[in-house]
């Protein structure tokens, strides 16, 4: 009987850069990208926690679409959420939170 092994979830090429940007701006970050049908990270600052989906902004729009599982997660999520495609998006979210 062969054992079935789940392959490691692929992460977006810019995930490490995005996580580093959040952390450099004082955010706490929990990486959960290995979970299926969820977001990639939870990021929190100043009492606000966001479910964050990271997409590679250098890919064409078709390569940045949410999967069916990701869409279902965000439709049912009752908290704050964002899709982040670049460090600039991180800075925009940070600035909006601090206003």
C-alpha positions in Angstrom: 0.0 0.0 0.0 1.5 3.3 -1.1 1.4 6.2 1.3 0.1 9.5 -0.1 2.2 12.5 0.7 0.9 16.0 0.3 3.4 18.2 -1.5 4.5 21.3 0.2 2.4 24.3 -0.7 4.1 26.6 -3.1 4.6 30.2 -1.9 4.6 33.3 -4.1 8.0 34.4 -5.1 7.6 37.7 -3.2 6.3 36.2 0.1 9.6 36.6 2.0 9.9 40.2 0.8 6.3 41.0 1.8 6.7 39.4 5.2 9.9 41.3 5.8 8.3 44.5 4.9 5.4 44.0 7.3 7.8 43.1 10.1 10.1 46.1 9.4 7.0 48.4 9.8 6.3 46.8 13.3 3.7 44.2 12.3 3.4 40.8 13.8 3.2 38.2 11.1 2.0 34.5 11.3 2.8 32.6 8.1 0.1 30.0 7.3 0.6 29.6 3.6 0.9 25.8 4.0 -2.8 25.6 4.9 -5.1 24.8 2.1 -8.1 27.0 1.3 -7.0 29.9 3.5 -4.9 33.0 3.3 -1.1 33.2 3.2 -0.5 35.2 6.4 -2.1 36.9 9.3 -0.6 40.3 10.0 -1.4 42.4 13.0 -0.6 45.9 14.3 -2.2 48.4 16.6 -4.9 45.9 17.6 -6.0 45.2 14.0 -5.5 41.8 12.5 -5.7 41.2 8.7 -6.0 38.0 6.8 -3.6 38.6 3.9 -3.4 36.8 0.6 0.0 37.4 -1.2 0.0 37.4 -4.9 3.0 38.0 -7.2 2.3 41.4 -8.8 4.9 40.7 -11.5 2.7 38.0 -13.0 -0.1 38.7 -15.5 -3.6 39.2 -14.0 -4.5 35.6 -14.8 -1.6 34.5 -12.6 -2.8 36.6 -9.7 -6.4 35.2 -9.4 -7.6 33.7 -6.2 -8.1 30.0 -6.1 -11.6 28.7 -5.5 -10.6 27.8 -1.9 -9.1 31.3 -1.3 -12.3 32.9 -2.6 -14.4 30.8 -0.3 -12.2 31.7 2.6 -12.4 35.4 2.0 -16.2 35.3 1.4 -16.7 33.7 4.8 -14.0 35.7 6.7 -15.7 38.2 9.1 -12.6 40.2 9.8 -10.3 42.5 7.9 -8.5 41.2 4.9 -6.3 42.4 2.0 -4.6 41.1 -1.1 -1.0 42.3 -1.2 1.0 42.2 -4.5 4.1 44.3 -3.6 5.9 46.1 -0.8 4.1 49.2 -2.0 0.8 47.5 -1.1 2.3 46.8 2.4 3.2 50.4 2.8 -0.3 51.6 1.7 -2.0 49.2 4.2 0.4 50.4 6.9 -0.3 54.0 6.2 -4.1 53.5 6.1 -3.9 51.8 9.5 -2.0 54.6 11.0 -4.3 57.4 9.8 
